[in-house]
Amino acid sequence: MKHITLIVHTDIQQDLINQLRGLEQISGFSFNPVEGHGIEIESDPFILARDEAVGYTARTRVDILLEDDNVDSVLSTLRHSTFNIKGQSIYWVTDVEQKGRF
């Protein structure tokens, strides 16, 4: 089992939700608001005047659990999506040692 974490600009959130809902490899996902802080804000072409004034960029964190053999196809689908995710997001993949419900 793998865990994909994506950090995306809030302006592509709805398009990403629509894309993820259409992928049969994904049974569910979570979205959480986050703030992007750092010097890269100054060179970010997607920054709004409001973000420059407050000093951070509003972003969304997406958490997805997948079977190991589905990771590459999901990442490929996202890379080739019709909405503009390129240059507006980062991701990482980690192993899941345990999962369950309480």
SULJO-V247940 format. One record per pair of residues at least 12 apart in sequence whose C-alpha atoms are under 8 Angstrom apart, sorted by the first residue. I is the first residue (numbers start at 1). GAP is how many residues later the second one is. D is the distance in Angstrom with one decimal. If there is no record, write none. Layout:
I GAP D
I GAP D
This chain:
1 64 7.0
1 65 5.8
1 66 4.7
1 67 5.1
1 94 6.3
1 95 5.5
1 96 7.7
2 63 5.8
2 64 5.3
2 65 6.1
2 66 5.6
2 69 7.4
2 91 6.6
2 92 5.7
2 93 4.7
2 94 5.4
3 60 6.9
3 61 5.7
3 62 4.7
3 63 6.4
3 90 5.6
3 91 5.2
3 92 6.2
3 93 6.3
4 58 7.9
4 59 5.9
4 60 5.2
4 61 6.5
4 62 7.7
4 67 8.0
4 87 6.9
4 88 5.8
4 89 4.5
4 90 6.6
5 56 6.9
5 57 5.6
5 58 4.8
5 59 6.6
5 86 5.4
5 87 5.4
5 88 6.4
6 55 5.6
6 56 5.0
6 57 6.7
6 83 6.8
6 84 5.7
6 85 4.3
6 86 6.8
7 52 6.6
7 53 5.7
7 54 4.6
7 55 6.4
7 82 5.4
7 83 5.4
7 84 6.3
8 51 5.6
8 52 5.3
8 53 6.5
8 54 7.9
8 77 7.6
8 80 5.9
8 81 4.3
8 82 6.8
9 48 7.9
9 49 6.8
9 50 4.6
9 51 6.2
9 79 5.8
9 80 6.6
10 48 6.3
10 49 4.9
10 50 5.7
12 71 7.4
12 72 7.3
12 73 7.1
13 47 7.2
15 68 6.6
16 67 8.0
19 59 8.0
19 62 7.9
23 51 7.7
25 41 7.2
25 45 6.3
25 49 7.5
26 38 7.5
26 39 7.5
26 40 6.6
28 36 6.8
28 37 7.6
29 33 6.9
29 34 5.6
29 35 4.8
29 36 7.2
30 31 8.0
30 32 5.5
30 33 5.2
30 34 6.8
31 29 6.4
31 30 5.6
31 31 4.7
31 32 6.7
32 28 5.6
32 29 5.1
32 30 6.6
33 25 7.3
33 26 6.0
33 27 4.6
33 28 6.2
34 24 6.3
34 25 5.2
34 26 5.4
34 27 6.3
35 21 6.1
35 22 5.7
35 23 5.0
35 24 5.7
35 25 7.9
36 20 5.3
36 21 4.8
36 22 6.3
36 23 6.5
37 18 7.1
37 19 5.0
37 20 6.8
38 18 7.6
41 14 7.9
41 15 7.1
41 16 7.2
46 42 7.7
